[in-house]
Structures are given as C-alpha cells and as structure tokens.
Amino acid sequence: MTFRLNRCSATACMTIAALSACTGLPSAPAGTAQSFQQRASASSYQLLYRFRTFSHGMNPRAALIHVKGTLYGTTPYGGSGTCGIVGCGTVFALSTDGSAKVLYNFAGGSGGAFPKGRLLDINGTLYGATTSGGDSGCPNGPSGNGCGIVYSLTLNGSETILHRFHGGSDGANPSGGLVELNGTLYGTTINGGAQGCGTVYSIQTSGLEKVVADFCTRRLAGLNPEGELVAVNGALYGTTSGANGTSGCRLGCGSVFRVDANGAGKVLHNFTGGQSDGANPYAGLVNVNGTLYGTTTGGGDGYGTVYGISTTGSENVLYRFNAPPDGDYPVAPLTVVNGVLYGTTVDGGIASGCHKGRSCGTVFSVDMGGKERVVHRFAGGSADGANPYAGLTTMNGRFYGTTSGGGMHCDVHRCGTVFALSL
C-alpha cells in the first residue's frame, strides 16, 4: 500500500486502505509471538528490517519507541484476527541488529483493531490505542467495526483492554498515541463527543476514562484531531486536521489548540492555507524551549509546510515544500536534535518509482532559520523503503523510523520497512 493518503478524514483513509490491502496469508493466533530475522547493511542509511509476510504485520504508520535498547512499534494491518483481508494489526519488537518478533496480534471485534498511533512506555508497560474494534455498532464508523480501544501491553505480550469507546458523547476512533501528564494519560479521538467532531480524553492506568473537551464548540472550533498531544507547563497542545466554520479548505484548514487538564480549551491558530500559511495538519507538535513546531500536509506552495507557533498563538511558516526532488506531504510529527528539526514526507524525493509512478518520500531537516536539507530520498522497491507516514525516534546517536511501503511483497503489495539513519 504505497498509495498517497487521501486528504480527508483518517476514518475514510482507513476504508480506502482496507480496499487495497494484502490478501491474507496464514498467521498465528492473537497474542502469540513469531520470531524472524532480516540482515541490515552497513552504511549511514540502513534498511534494518523488511516486513516479509502478512502474518508479520504490514504498513507501519507510527513512530517507534525504545525501551532498554529494544524498539517497539505497531502495524495497523496484517497479523491475524477477524478483520478480513486487511488483518487487524500488530505490536512488534525489534532489536538494532534487525531481529524482530510479533509481540501481539490484535483480534478485531471486541479486542481492538488497526493501531495507528505511537506507543507510550510507563515503567516497562506499553500503552496505546486502536482506531477500530471494541464495542460493535459504532455510530461513527462502518457497522460492526467498533469505535476503538485503549490498551496496555506488557513486554511479554500480555494485553489488557482499559477502555472501549462508545461513540456518541464518548470519543470514537483514536488515531494518535497517548501522552502522560501528572500520572494521567491523555489522547484524542477523531470522532465522537457531543458534536461528533472529536474529543480530548483522559484515562487512568486503571481504565477510568472521561471526555475532557469536545470539538466544534465555541472554544474549540477545530474538527477531527488526528495527532497526539504534547504537554507543556501543565497544559496540552495539539492540532486538528479540519476547522469547523473556517474557509479556504473544503473542511477548513485545521487548527492548533490548547486544552487544560480541567477541560478549558482555546484555539491558538486557525490555518488559512494558500502560500502564506499551512493547511490541514495531521501531525502533533514538538516543544522546543517553549515554542511548538509542526507540519501541515497542505498550504505553502501546495506541498505542505513546517511551522512554529508560540504557546500564545503567534505562528510563522519556517519552510514550504516544493515537491520532487524536495519533500511533499509531511504527515508525521517532527523530532528535534541539537536545535534542528527532522521529519519525513510521504511523497517527494525521487521523481518516480513507487505506487503508480509517484515519488517515494524523504527524510528531511530544517534548522531554526528555515534552511531545509533532504537527508534521504527513498527509492522504493525491495531494496529500500517508501512513503514514510511516521516520524523518527533517536537512540544512541541514530535515527530509527518506518516506511509504510517498500521492502518485500505481501501478495501484490509491499509490506513496509524499518530503517536506521546516522545523525
């Protein structure tokens, strides 16, 4: 699935992805581990691992995390379960020598399906969310698919469901990961809430969940928060991909918002699109000395932007992407190293060679003065990754990331990769 992400809601994108996913191959029962190995080449850029078959998971879209030298991540598709030809998704573990295993297979139905957000480690227990599964009959999604769950997972692969979203006044369809603030976990849902426009929710590690804030309201006019939150000085900051009541984009151009732990919310910036501003951020934010930085998938020269915004709402565009051989369509949050921002773009880079002749994506850097550099251009095929939807993580002086395409075949589509890149 090296197709370009449909520029609409993540729920619709999930459906589009499902239509073009791999046909199923034999896989292990939910919760069992499978070991497999992929040799890494020695260079500044290493293709560390290729997802090889449907049962190993496919098309990772979330950034990796590391716990005691081991990388952990999710794949929204592949594995096993009751999700038809797409699979219900996996959690996997990967060592830096390329040895990997499936830590957990989502089962679908009440057990959750399609994990797309980054994992959170708290004292050796992993926490995450799935976009679908849980209670059947979710009013915000396809019939029977469920509204999503929040789960915990031990490093031995034992899962506990903490909460099943119900839709309606509760949240529905979480896409981003979780963040911890003062011992409580916080996240966003794309849909659900009083207005059906998405929520900010809190959840205790015991499973007690509540909606903290609703969107499409007077205070929070944004629509469909896709990315994870960031905590700064006791408040939560995030983005919405749309903006209810704003013009310039079909569903509004998106927003940056702040929410206090008690639910008091405020929109800091409404994106306007066009050359002067970004549009439609799918990624969350990164905090650099009190200034927040993020990416938009549109606006600027039409290929997305990198922007900075103060916690009071003063925003400026640092860089405008301009397509091949530059990057195009950044959907992932940024990572900061020594005052330089690093990220990925789904498209751009090499002019062709990926799905339907499109470009394969990039890793890029942008300094605080707005100077951009393409660090790596993905080539696709079996020798390289393609179309990274996830951001980067750092460990021991190297970047680690995933691509949703490239690598080996799952039936007629490529399964995706994990790569390493020297700083």
C-alpha positions as CSV (number, residue, x, y, z in Angstrom):
1,M,0.0,0.0,0.0
2,T,2.3,2.8,-1.2
3,F,-0.7,4.9,-2.3
4,R,-0.9,8.6,-1.3
5,L,-3.0,9.2,1.8
6,N,-6.4,10.5,0.8
7,R,-6.7,14.1,2.0
8,C,-9.8,13.6,4.1
9,S,-10.5,12.1,7.5
10,A,-8.5,9.3,8.8
11,T,-11.6,7.1,9.1
12,A,-12.1,7.4,5.4
13,C,-8.4,6.7,4.8
14,M,-8.7,3.6,6.8
15,T,-11.5,2.4,4.5
16,I,-9.5,3.3,1.4
17,A,-6.5,1.4,2.7
18,A,-8.7,-1.6,3.5
19,L,-9.8,-1.8,-0.1
20,S,-6.3,-2.1,-1.4
21,A,-4.6,-4.2,1.4
22,C,-2.9,-7.5,1.1
23,T,-4.9,-10.7,0.9
24,G,-4.5,-12.8,4.0
25,L,-1.7,-15.4,4.5
26,P,-1.7,-18.0,7.4
27,S,-1.0,-16.2,10.7
28,A,-0.6,-17.1,14.3
29,P,-3.4,-16.8,16.9
30,A,-3.8,-13.5,18.7
31,G,-1.3,-12.9,21.4
32,T,1.4,-15.4,20.2
33,A,4.9,-14.4,19.2
34,Q,6.7,-15.1,16.0
35,S,10.5,-14.6,15.5
36,F,12.1,-13.6,12.2
37,Q,15.3,-12.1,11.0
38,Q,16.4,-9.5,8.4
39,R,20.1,-8.6,7.9
40,A,21.0,-4.9,7.9
41,S,23.5,-3.5,5.6
42,A,26.4,-1.3,6.9
43,S,26.0,2.3,5.7
44,S,24.9,5.7,7.1
45,Y,21.4,4.6,5.9
46,Q,20.4,1.1,6.8
47,L,17.4,-0.9,5.7
48,L,17.2,-2.6,9.0
49,Y,14.1,-4.8,8.5
50,R,11.6,-5.7,5.8
51,F,8.1,-6.9,6.9
52,R,8.0,-10.1,5.0
53,T,4.6,-11.6,5.1
54,F,1.1,-10.7,6.0
55,S,1.4,-12.5,9.4
56,H,4.3,-10.4,10.4
57,G,2.3,-7.2,10.1
58,M,2.4,-4.6,7.3
59,N,2.4,-0.9,6.5
60,P,3.6,0.6,9.8
61,R,2.4,4.2,10.3
62,A,3.5,5.1,13.8
63,A,6.9,6.2,15.2
64,L,8.9,3.7,17.1
65,I,9.8,3.9,20.8
66,H,12.7,2.3,22.6
67,V,12.7,0.5,25.9
68,K,16.0,-0.7,27.3
69,G,17.6,-0.8,23.8
70,T,14.7,-2.5,22.0
71,L,12.5,-0.8,19.5
72,Y,8.7,-1.2,19.7
73,G,6.1,-0.2,17.2
74,T,2.7,-1.0,15.6
75,T,1.4,-2.0,12.2
76,P,-2.2,-1.1,11.5
77,Y,-2.7,-4.1,9.2
78,G,-1.5,-7.6,8.9
79,G,-1.2,-10.1,11.7
80,S,-4.4,-12.1,12.4
81,G,-7.9,-11.7,13.7
82,T,-11.3,-11.2,12.2
83,C,-10.6,-8.1,10.0
84,G,-10.9,-9.9,6.6
85,I,-8.2,-9.4,4.0
86,V,-6.5,-6.5,5.8
87,G,-5.7,-8.1,9.2
88,C,-6.2,-6.4,12.5
89,G,-2.7,-5.1,13.1
90,T,0.2,-6.0,15.4
91,V,2.6,-4.7,18.0
92,F,6.2,-5.7,17.2
93,A,9.6,-5.6,18.9
94,L,12.8,-5.1,17.0
95,S,16.5,-5.2,18.1
96,T,19.0,-2.9,16.4
97,D,20.6,-5.9,14.6
98,G,17.3,-6.5,12.7
99,S,15.9,-9.4,14.8
100,A,12.2,-8.9,15.2
101,K,9.1,-10.6,16.7
102,V,5.4,-10.1,16.7
103,L,4.6,-9.2,20.3
104,Y,0.8,-9.1,19.9
105,N,-1.8,-9.7,17.2
106,F,-5.0,-7.7,17.5
107,A,-8.0,-9.9,17.1
108,G,-10.6,-7.4,15.9
109,G,-14.2,-7.4,17.2
110,S,-14.2,-6.5,20.9
111,G,-10.4,-6.9,21.0
112,G,-9.5,-3.9,19.0
113,A,-8.1,-3.4,15.5
114,F,-6.0,-1.0,13.4
115,P,-3.5,0.6,15.8
116,K,-2.1,3.7,14.1
117,G,-0.6,5.8,17.0
118,R,2.7,5.6,18.7
119,L,3.1,3.5,21.9
120,L,3.8,5.0,25.3
121,D,6.1,3.4,27.8
122,I,5.4,3.7,31.5
123,N,7.7,1.7,33.7
124,G,8.0,-1.1,31.2
125,T,4.3,-1.3,30.3
126,L,3.2,-0.2,26.8
127,Y,0.1,1.9,26.3
128,G,-1.7,2.6,23.1
129,A,-5.0,2.9,21.2
130,T,-6.6,1.3,18.2
131,T,-8.7,3.2,15.7
132,S,-11.4,0.5,15.5
133,G,-12.6,-2.6,17.3
134,G,-14.1,-2.6,20.8
135,D,-17.9,-2.2,21.0
136,S,-19.8,-3.1,17.8
137,G,-22.1,-0.7,16.1
138,C,-20.0,2.4,16.4
139,P,-22.1,5.3,15.1
140,N,-19.1,7.0,13.6
141,G,-17.7,4.1,11.6
142,P,-18.6,1.1,9.4
143,S,-21.2,-1.1,11.0
144,G,-19.7,-3.6,13.4
145,N,-16.2,-2.2,13.3
146,G,-16.3,-0.6,16.8
147,C,-15.1,2.8,18.0
148,G,-11.6,1.8,19.1
149,I,-10.0,0.9,22.4
150,V,-7.2,2.0,24.8
151,Y,-5.0,-0.9,25.8
152,S,-1.9,-1.8,27.9
153,L,0.6,-4.4,26.9
154,T,3.4,-6.0,28.9
155,L,6.8,-6.6,27.2
156,N,5.9,-10.3,27.3
157,G,2.9,-9.6,25.1
158,S,0.0,-9.8,27.7
159,E,-2.7,-7.3,26.7
160,T,-5.3,-5.6,28.9
161,I,-8.2,-3.5,27.4
162,L,-8.5,-0.4,29.5
163,H,-11.4,1.2,27.7
164,R,-13.7,0.6,24.7
165,F,-15.0,3.8,23.1
166,H,-18.8,4.0,22.6
167,G,-19.1,7.0,20.2
168,G,-21.9,9.4,20.8
169,S,-21.0,11.6,23.8
170,D,-17.9,9.4,24.3
171,G,-15.0,9.6,22.0
172,A,-14.6,7.4,18.9
173,N,-11.7,6.3,16.6
174,P,-8.5,7.4,18.3
175,S,-5.7,7.8,15.7
176,G,-2.8,9.3,17.7
177,G,-0.9,8.0,20.6
178,L,-1.1,8.8,24.3
179,V,0.8,11.3,26.5
180,E,1.2,11.3,30.3
181,L,0.6,14.4,32.4
182,N,0.8,14.2,36.2
183,G,0.1,10.4,36.2
184,T,-2.9,10.6,33.9
185,L,-2.9,9.6,30.2
186,Y,-4.4,11.9,27.6
187,G,-5.3,11.3,23.9
188,T,-7.6,12.4,21.1
189,T,-10.3,10.8,19.1
190,I,-11.1,11.8,15.5
191,N,-14.9,11.4,16.0
192,G,-17.3,11.2,18.9
193,G,-18.1,13.7,21.6
194,A,-21.1,15.9,22.0
195,Q,-20.8,17.4,18.5
196,G,-19.3,14.3,16.7
197,C,-16.2,16.3,15.8
198,G,-13.7,14.6,18.1
199,T,-12.5,14.8,21.6
200,V,-9.6,15.2,24.0
201,Y,-10.0,12.4,26.6
202,S,-8.2,11.3,29.8
203,I,-7.8,7.8,31.1
204,Q,-6.2,6.4,34.2
205,T,-4.0,3.3,34.0
206,S,-6.8,1.6,35.9
207,G,-9.1,2.2,32.9
208,L,-11.3,5.1,34.2
209,E,-11.9,7.3,31.1
210,K,-13.6,10.7,30.7
211,V,-14.0,13.2,27.9
212,V,-12.0,16.4,28.8
213,A,-13.0,18.6,25.8
214,D,-15.2,18.4,22.7
215,F,-14.5,20.0,19.3
216,C,-16.9,22.0,17.1
217,T,-17.6,24.2,20.1
218,R,-17.3,27.9,20.7
219,R,-13.9,27.4,22.5
220,L,-12.6,24.6,20.3
221,A,-13.8,25.2,16.8
222,G,-11.4,22.6,15.3
223,L,-12.5,19.4,13.6
224,N,-11.0,15.9,13.7
225,P,-7.8,15.9,15.8
226,E,-5.5,13.3,14.2
227,G,-2.2,13.6,16.0
228,E,-1.1,13.1,19.6
229,L,-0.9,15.8,22.2
230,V,2.2,17.4,23.8
231,A,2.3,18.6,27.4
232,V,3.9,22.0,28.1
233,N,3.8,23.6,31.6
234,G,0.7,21.6,32.7
235,A,-1.3,22.2,29.5
236,L,-2.0,20.1,26.5
237,Y,-1.4,21.3,22.9
238,G,-2.4,19.6,19.7
239,T,-3.8,20.1,16.2
240,T,-6.9,19.4,14.2
241,S,-6.9,18.5,10.5
242,G,-10.1,20.5,9.9
243,A,-11.5,23.6,11.4
244,N,-15.3,24.0,11.7
245,G,-16.6,27.3,10.4
246,T,-13.4,28.4,8.7
247,S,-13.0,28.9,4.9
248,G,-10.2,28.3,2.5
249,C,-10.2,24.5,2.5
250,R,-13.1,22.0,1.9
251,L,-13.4,21.1,5.6
252,G,-11.5,24.0,7.0
253,C,-7.7,24.3,7.0
254,G,-7.1,23.0,10.5
255,S,-6.1,24.5,13.8
256,V,-3.6,24.5,16.7
257,F,-5.3,24.3,20.1
258,R,-4.6,24.3,23.9
259,V,-6.6,22.4,26.5
260,D,-6.0,22.5,30.2
261,A,-6.3,19.3,32.3
262,N,-9.7,20.6,33.6
263,G,-11.1,20.9,30.1
264,A,-10.7,24.7,29.5
265,G,-9.8,25.0,25.8
266,K,-8.7,27.6,23.3
267,V,-7.9,27.7,19.6
268,L,-4.5,29.3,19.2
269,H,-4.4,29.4,15.4
270,N,-6.6,28.7,12.5
271,F,-4.7,27.8,9.4
272,T,-5.7,29.7,6.3
273,G,-4.0,27.7,3.5
274,G,-2.6,29.4,0.4
275,Q,1.0,30.4,0.0
276,S,1.2,32.4,3.2
277,D,0.2,29.7,5.6
278,G,-0.1,25.9,6.1
279,A,-3.2,23.8,5.9
280,N,-4.5,20.5,7.3
281,P,-2.0,19.3,9.9
282,Y,-2.2,15.6,10.6
283,A,0.8,15.6,12.9
284,G,1.1,16.6,16.6
285,L,3.6,19.1,17.9
286,V,7.1,19.1,19.4
287,N,8.2,21.5,22.1
288,V,11.5,23.3,21.7
289,N,12.2,25.7,24.6
290,G,8.6,26.8,24.8
291,T,7.9,27.1,21.1
292,L,5.9,24.4,19.3
293,Y,6.8,23.1,15.9
294,G,4.8,21.0,13.5
295,T,4.0,20.2,9.9
296,T,1.0,20.7,7.6
297,T,0.1,18.5,4.7
298,G,-1.0,21.4,2.5
299,G,-0.6,25.1,2.1
300,G,2.6,27.0,1.2
301,D,3.4,26.0,-2.3
302,G,0.8,23.3,-2.2
303,Y,3.0,20.5,-0.8
304,G,2.9,21.3,2.9
305,T,4.9,23.3,5.4
306,V,7.0,23.3,8.6
307,Y,5.8,25.9,11.1
308,G,6.5,27.2,14.5
309,I,3.9,28.6,17.0
310,S,4.2,30.1,20.4
311,T,2.0,28.9,23.3
312,T,0.1,32.2,22.9
313,G,-0.7,31.6,19.2
314,S,1.9,33.6,17.3
315,E,2.6,31.4,14.2
316,N,5.2,31.6,11.3
317,V,6.0,29.3,8.4
318,L,9.6,28.1,8.6
319,Y,9.6,26.2,5.3
320,R,7.4,25.5,2.3
321,F,8.0,22.2,0.5
322,N,8.1,22.3,-3.3
323,A,7.8,18.6,-4.4
324,P,10.4,16.5,-6.2
325,P,13.3,16.4,-5.6
326,D,12.2,18.1,-2.4
327,G,9.7,16.6,0.0
328,D,5.9,16.7,-0.3
329,Y,3.1,15.9,2.1
330,P,4.5,15.6,5.6
331,V,2.1,13.8,7.9
332,A,4.4,12.9,10.8
333,P,5.5,14.9,13.9
334,L,8.9,16.4,14.0
335,T,11.9,15.3,16.1
336,V,14.5,17.8,17.4
337,V,18.2,17.1,17.7
338,N,20.7,19.9,18.7
339,G,18.2,22.6,17.7
340,V,17.5,21.1,14.3
341,L,14.1,19.7,13.3
342,Y,14.0,16.4,11.5
343,G,11.0,14.7,9.8
344,T,9.6,12.7,7.0
345,T,7.4,13.3,3.9
346,V,5.2,10.7,2.3
347,D,5.9,11.9,-1.2
348,G,8.6,13.9,-2.9
349,G,12.2,12.9,-3.3
350,I,13.0,10.6,-6.3
351,A,10.6,11.6,-9.0
352,S,9.1,8.2,-9.7
353,G,9.5,4.5,-8.8
354,C,6.7,4.0,-6.3
355,H,3.0,3.3,-6.5
356,K,1.5,4.5,-9.8
357,G,4.8,6.3,-10.7
358,R,4.7,8.6,-7.6
359,S,7.7,9.6,-5.7
360,C,8.7,7.6,-2.6
361,G,9.2,10.2,0.2
362,T,12.1,11.7,2.1
363,V,13.8,12.3,5.4
364,F,14.5,16.0,5.8
365,S,15.9,18.5,8.3
366,V,15.0,22.2,8.8
367,D,17.0,24.5,11.0
368,M,15.5,27.4,13.0
369,G,16.4,29.8,10.3
370,G,14.3,27.8,7.8
371,K,17.1,26.2,5.8
372,E,16.0,22.7,4.6
373,R,18.1,19.7,3.6
374,V,16.9,16.4,2.2
375,V,18.7,13.8,4.3
376,H,17.5,10.7,2.4
377,R,15.3,10.1,-0.6
378,F,13.5,6.7,-0.5
379,A,13.8,4.6,-3.7
380,G,11.1,2.0,-3.0
381,G,11.2,-1.5,-4.4
382,S,12.7,-4.4,-2.4
383,A,16.0,-2.5,-1.8
384,D,14.6,0.5,0.1
385,G,11.5,1.7,2.0
386,A,8.9,4.0,0.6
387,N,6.3,6.6,1.7
388,P,7.0,7.1,5.4
389,Y,3.9,8.2,7.4
390,A,5.7,8.0,10.8
391,G,8.2,10.4,12.5
392,L,11.6,9.5,13.7
393,T,13.0,8.3,17.1
394,T,16.6,8.7,18.3
395,M,18.6,6.1,20.2
396,N,22.4,6.0,20.7
397,G,23.1,8.7,18.1
398,R,21.0,7.3,15.3
399,F,17.5,7.8,13.9
400,Y,15.1,4.9,13.6
401,G,11.9,5.1,11.5
402,T,9.4,3.1,9.5
403,T,8.0,3.3,6.0
404,S,4.6,2.1,5.0
405,G,5.7,0.8,1.6
406,G,8.8,-0.7,0.1
407,G,10.6,-3.8,1.1
408,M,9.1,-7.2,0.4
409,H,5.8,-8.3,-1.0
410,C,2.7,-9.1,0.9
411,D,0.8,-10.7,-2.1
412,V,0.8,-7.9,-4.6
413,H,1.7,-5.0,-2.3
414,R,4.9,-4.3,-0.4
415,C,4.8,-4.6,3.4
416,G,6.9,-1.7,4.6
417,T,10.3,-1.4,6.4
418,V,12.2,-0.3,9.4
419,F,15.3,1.8,8.7
420,A,18.2,3.4,10.7
421,L,20.0,6.6,9.8
422,S,23.1,8.1,11.3
423,L,22.8,11.6,12.6
